[in-house]
Amino acid sequence: MFLELLQSPYFSIFLIVALGFMLGRIKICGLSLDVSAVIFIALFFGHLGVFIPKSLGNFGLVLFIFIMIINPVLAQVEKKGAVEK
């Protein structure tokens, strides 16, 4: 049953993102992979033969790059106090 679920591209993407965020929250000696863990989980799933349609894969890559660029910018803005909680 689990292998049948992995053939669904939407379930596979959900699982990759969920596992990536869980792995990214683990800290070892004060360091964590954070959002980058998602790409490592995706590479691992690709090695196992999980297939994601090219259009969804490209969207995920663009979203990943956007998050990696915007995250430090938001951290700087928040540090200056421009964003109030």
Buried (B, 14 or more C-beta within 10 A) or exposed (E): EEEEEBEEBEBBBEBBBEBBBEBBEEEEEEEBBBBBBBBBBBEBBEEEEBEBEEEEBEEBEEEBEEBEEEEEEEEEEEEEEEEEE
